[in-house]
Amino acid sequence: MIKFALFARLEAKPGKEAEVQQFLEAGLAMARDEATTPIWFALRLSPTTFGVFDAFETEAGRQAHLVGPIAQALMAKAPELFAKPPAIEPIDVLGLKNAAGVA
């Protein structure tokens, strides 16, 4: 059961919004390769604010994600793309419904 999650809030530097969107869209391929990341969303919250929500069955899966390829790519691009360092928050999942198919 999915019980563990992360939410990362990302604020694009002025003029970098399209690059941030492309970066996050490219992250989907990496997320599909992470066996311990069954749920992953790239989000646009406002014209300049983006987010990533991902969820995991175990704390070990969450920790593996935090040191995995997506996190490494995010931190490598952070100085170039983001106005401030990504704010990454651990979240406890209290309930989940997923009736959607795979995108």
Secondary structure, 3 states (H helix, E strand, C coil): CCCEEEEEEEEECCCCHHHHHHHHHHHHHHHHHCCCCCEEEEEECCCCEEEEEEEECCHHHHHHHHCCHHHHHHHHHHHHHECCCCEEEEEECCCCCCCCCCC
